[in-house]
């Protein structure tokens, strides 16, 4: 009974293999699949690298913060 099931599976697999080969498709081994997946992932990582952010002129930022602090201090003094 087990041999009969095994023979049926082999025939089924051979039929599938024949159909795939007839359509011009190629079967890949698991090793081939894993190397293709790795190369695909490497390519996608290179595309997704983010551009370094520009934070503008540091001197300008310092001046703006300094001005804001002065304005806030003046407002607090005027309320007192």
N, C-alpha and C positions, 0 to 999 in steps of 0.2 A: 504494500500500500504506500509506504514511504517512497519507494523507488518510482512508483507511478506518479506521485505528486512532483517528485524531482524532475522526471522526464517532461511532465507538462510545463513546469516552470522554465526548463531549458528551451523547449520548443517555443514558448511564449516569448522569452527573451530573444531568441534567434529571429523570430518574426518581427519584433520591434526593431532589432538591430538592422535587419534587411530593409525595413521601411525607412529608417533614418538614413541609411546609406543611399537608398534610392532617391531620396529627396535632396541629396547633396550636402547633408549635414554631417558634421564630424563629431565623434565622441571624444571627450577629453577625460584623462584620468584625474583622480583627485589631486595628484601632485601638480599637474598642469593647471588645474583650476585654482589651487591655492597660490601658485606663483603669479597667475594672471590677476587674481584679486589683489595681491600685494602690490603689483605694479600699478594697478588702477588706483589703489588707495594712495600710493605715493604721489601720483599725478594730481589727485584731488586735493591733497594737503598743500601742494605747491600753489595751487590756484587760490586757496582760501587764506593765505597769509595776509594778515591785516597790515595796512599801511601805517607807519608810525605817525602818531598824532602830533600836530604842530601846536605848541602852546603859546605862540605869539611872542611878542617882545617882552622880555622879563622886566626891563626898566619901566616900560609903560604900565605893566601890571602893578609894580611896586608903587608908582606915583598915584595910580587910581586908588589903591588901598589906603594910602596915606591921606589922600584927599577925603575919602569917605570917612575915615576915622576922625579927621578934623571937623568935618561937617556934623557928625554925630555928637562930638564933644560940645560944639557950639550950640546945637539944639538943646542938649541936656542943660547947659549953663543958662540958656535963656529961659527955660522952664522953671528954674529954681529961683 
